[in-house]
Amino acid sequence: MNKLDLAINIAKSAGYYIFQYWGNVDNVYEKENFQDLVTDYDKNAQNMIISKIKKFFPEDGFIAEEGNLYEKSKNLWIIDPIDGTINYIHGLPNFGVSIAYFEEKKPIFGVVFNPFTEELFVGIKSEGSFLNHSRLKITKNITLKESIGSTGFHKNFTGKFISNVENKVQRIRIIGSAALSACYVAANKFDFFVAKRANSWDIAAAYIIVKEAGGKIINFDGNSPKLFSKDSYIFSNPSISDKILELIKKQEGDL
């Protein structure tokens, strides 16, 4: 079984499974706080994904959101069964399944699937990125004032960031899914996406997709993000990456 084909099939299967209960979720639980929620469908979808992969590749390891699963392995799958759980609970359309595969901590491919829109994003090392089989490529040079961007939700950051950029960009959108927001950079729907603090499972698949589409990815220090721990992220069109970083550094008090 080809691992990429398996990941695509599983992402679709899990996506259609969770879509059955979208906006009609009975069992919702708090994790760290009332803004960090999980459902039985997150847990069921994660178990479904892992069990199917283990059937074909029993020696592989996993990093996954639910239960904070973190295994060490040469061959490693990084999984978010529902990225955008709060959207999912409230019947909003921005959510999806995220599956990434790494070897020796190097990204090999990533898959993000939104069952509502049926958008399937795929990024493959040295082969490019695709949205439903159409190649994705970030090639247009733009200025900050021509850009539309997105940010995640983080206390004491999001409001300040929007305030700092609202007169410098065309628009800012918050769609509530890190994976999809980053993939939209690869698809030229957004020109940048900023996340103050993201986990591996939030962005591992999107990281490959954006990188293979020609996007630039740095953290708030201007370095390569630490993919295997929480870190900050700027996914962007390369022509405005430095401008976004400069704005964030001023906001964070580093300049």
Buried (B, 14 or more C-beta within 10 A) or exposed (E): EEBBEBBBBBBBBBBEBBBEBBEEBEEBEEBEEEEEBBBEBBBBBBBBBBEBBEEEBEEBBBBBBBEEBEEEBEBBBBBBBBBBBBBBBEEBBBBBBBBBBBBEEEBBBBBBBBBBEEBBBBBBBEEBBBBEEEEBBBEEEBEBEBBBBBBBBBEEBBEEBBEEBEEBBEEBBEBBBBBBBBBBBBBBBBBBBBBBEBBBBBBBBBBBBBBBBBBBBBBBBBEEBEBBEEBBBBBBBBBBBBBBBBBBBEBBEEE
